[in-house]
Amino acid sequence: MPRHAPDAQEILDVAHALVLRHGAAKASMNDIARAAGVSKGLLYLRFESRDELLDAMVTREFARLLHALRDAALADDRGGLLSQVYRHSASTLRDHPLLWTIWTEASSTPAGRVDARRAARVAARIAAGRRYLARLLDAGVLTGDLDGTLTEVLTTFTLGLSAASDDPEATVRGMAALVAGALEPPDADIGAGKDALTAFVDELLATTTEVTT
């Protein structure tokens, strides 16, 4: 009886496991094909290139992280506050080590080729982050004069300091406390904050659809 040929999602599962074990730099198409039990020819029928395969793998995991973040924040009585969303973001990132592996590898190596489609996706996510902050400000969930880059700053700070810290959870708690003390009023509308987060996550998920479906 002929062996079942793995579909694209099964190949992504194999690539996911290889990257976690050896890092993205050492996950070649030969390695992935061998681990999946298929020929390189079949692999290239599913994905045009290694870059496309790894991009699909990371984007799929990013979508999973977004669902987990939204669920965690909505279940939290204070989950509409940016400080809490920040904490949940850091926690869900730790629960999705593939993304941590990819992002920390990328930060320590020269920038690779970024095609127009991926560049547009990144730009859309940055714009979504700025709209999220604007919604929080409009609803009074945040105070202060923000220029729209806070989500990018928090993300970069978390990745950098957490990687170097002996106690990354303490780093995240400290940053969350700073955000809460400096930018969040005591009477913030938690419900409005959760609505803003839901809209933000939906916008981010829309940037993953073409890759994960």
Buried (B, 14 or more C-beta within 10 A) or exposed (E): EEEEBBEBEBBBBBBBBBBBEEEBEEBEBEBBBBBBEBEEEBBBEBBEEBBBBBBBBBBBBBBBBBEBBBBBBBEBEBBBBBBBBBBBBBBBBBBBEBBBBBBBEBEEEEEEEEEEEBEEBEEBBBEBBBBBBBBBBEBBBBEEEBEBEBBEEBBEBBBEBBBEBEEBEEBBBEBBEEBBEEBBEEEBBBEBBBBBBBBBBEBBBEBBEEBBE
